Amino acid sequence: MMRILMLVFFTLIAVIALIFSLRNFQNVSIDLYFTSIQMPLALALTIELFAGISIGFLVAFMHILKLKSEYKLLDRKVRNTLPTDSQ
């Protein structure tokens, strides 16, 4: 249930951001330190939105990998400390 709510929430945010960017379609100059480019504000905002989402997923994925690694380590420690049944 929580996953569905999160999916709905992020989809709603994405739709609002897309509507906002489509309402702001004038050209802007973006300075990239070594060059400057012109693009519609809507495109710049959409690129930034998806870059932010991608970075968020990457950070979450790295955190999940860390937790899985810690789980495996703790599982090994527990298995080594439990007495074995010798019959």
NORLIN-V340908 format. One record per pair of residues at least 24 apart in sequence whose C-alpha atoms are under 10 Angstrom apart, sorted by the first residue. I is the first residue (numbers start at 1). J is the second residue. D is the distance in whole Angstrom. If there is no record, write none. Layout:
i | j | d
I | J | D
I | J | D
This chain:
i | j | d
10 | 53 | 10
14 | 46 | 9
14 | 49 | 8
14 | 50 | 9
14 | 53 | 10
17 | 42 | 10
17 | 45 | 8
17 | 46 | 8
17 | 49 | 8
18 | 42 | 8
18 | 43 | 10
18 | 45 | 8
18 | 46 | 7
18 | 49 | 9
20 | 45 | 9
20 | 46 | 10
21 | 45 | 6
21 | 46 | 7
21 | 49 | 10
22 | 46 | 9
